[in-house]
């Protein structure tokens, strides 16, 4: 399982564009390589109206044991193990938020 964290912005013309300024996405992706994990995540973002601003962290391999002391993250890991992917979005409004970018 790979973990990658991205900063995103809504793609122009997407349903999110007027409502969301941006987001950080924590992604768990079951893939055979870092490149494949990144490719799957980018496809998910494109299909759901997001553009990548930056890769904040990863990709790197993670194991279930890493999250034994954090039930919320363990749940996300387990969901990705079952479904192949799990994306957790932390969105902010379209107004400037400290150093966060706004599309």
N, C-alpha and C positions, 0 to 999 in steps of 0.2 A: 504494500500500500504506500502511495506517495502522498505527501502533504505539500501543498503550495498555497501561498497567500498572495493575492493580487489586490491592487487598488484599481477600481473600475470607475467608468462614467457611463451614463446612458448614451446610447448611440442616437445621433440626430434622427428625428422622425419616429423614434420608438415611443411606446406608450409611457415609458418611465421618464422621458426627457423633461416634461413639465413638472413632474412631481418629485424627482430625486436629483440631488446634486452630485452624488457619487456614492461609492460603497467600498468597503473592504470585504473581500470574499476569502474565507478559509475553506480550502478544498481538500477533500480526501478522495483520491482517485486510484482505483485498482488498475494497474497497468504493468506492462512488461519492462518499461524503461522510463527514465525521466522525460525523455522526448515525447513518448506516447502519452504520458500523464498530462504534460503541458498541452499537447495537441487535443486531447479529449476535453480538457477544461476550456480551451479557446473556442472549440466548436460549441460547447454548451453556452458560453457567453454570447457568441454571435447569434445563436438560435433564440436567445432570450433578450436581445436588445442591449447588450453591454459591449463596451470597448475597454481594452486594457490600457491603463495609464502606466503602471509599473508592476513588476514582480517584486513584492515586498520581502518574501522569504521562500526558500526552497527552489526547486523541488528537492525533497529528500525522502528517503525511505523511513517509514515509521512502523512500529510494531504495536500490537494491541496492549502489551504490557506497559508501554509508555504512558498510557492513560488510566491505569488502575486507580490512581489517586484523584482522578477528575471525572466523575460520573457523566457530566454533560458531554465532554469531549469523547469519552468512551462510547457513549450512545451514538455520536456522529461517526466514529470509526466503525462501529458495528453496522450502522446503516450502510456505509460505503462497502463494507465487506459483503453485505447481502445484495445491494443494488448495483454495485460497481462504481458508484460515485456518490458523494454527498457534498453539497455546497451550502455554506452558512454565510449569509449576507448581513453586513452591518451597514445600513444605509444612513445618509444624512440628507437634510432638506436642501433645496437649490440655493439657499442663502449661504454665504461664506461661513465656515466653521473653523476658526483659528487658522491652522496651516493647511487644511484640507482644500483640495482643488474643487472648483465648480465648473461644470462644462460650460 
